[in-house]
Amino acid sequence: QVQLVESGGGLVQAGGSLRLSCAASGRTFITYAAGWFRQAPGKEREFVAAISWSGGNTYYTDSVKGRFTVSRDNAKNTVYLEMNSLKPEDTAVYYCAARDTIHSSDYYTNRVDYPFWGQGTQVTVSS
């Protein structure tokens, strides 16, 4: 089992930046692929970014490419989501997710692929 705790959300003006953190505990996080998802009011939870357990492979949804960066520090059992040039449409609860994986290069973009989830952190971008 892996427990995930997100932090770093908050209120920011359009064009601003935030860095979300996802701290893992319970088991070694090294062999876990991780992802970030978000859910806006009245909408389904959607994929934002994914990272392999090696950190060498990343993938982003089109709407955040060039603005968001996913990274990880396996020594700290933490995954990050750096968000720049934030827009009001980025407003949502952001969730991190994790799953065990065999291959260091694998990443996952479908929420059903992730058995472990954090509780979410609210990001609000004002116009």
C-alpha positions, 0 to 999 in steps of 0.5 A: 500500500502507498499513502499519498498526500498532496500539498501546495494548492491555493489561490493565484492570479492568472499568469501566476505559478504554483508547485504541487507536491505529492508525498508518498509513504507506506512502501518504497515509492521508487518503482511506482509510476505517478500521475496528476489528475484534476477535477473541476466542479461538475466535470469528470476527473481528467488526466493532467500529467504522468511520470515514469518511476525513473523520471525519464519519461513524462507525458502531458495533456495538450492543454498544459503542455509548455506550462506544467512540468511533472518531476519526482525525487525518489530519495524524498518519495515525492512527486511534483507538479510545477504549474506556470502561466496559470489560467482560470480554466486550470481551477480544479482539485488536483489529485496525485495517483500512483501505481506499481510498475515493472518497467522504469519507462512506463507511464499511465494516463488513464485514471483506472490504471491507478489504484492509489490516490491522494485526497486532493488539493484545491487550485483556484486561478482568478482572472 
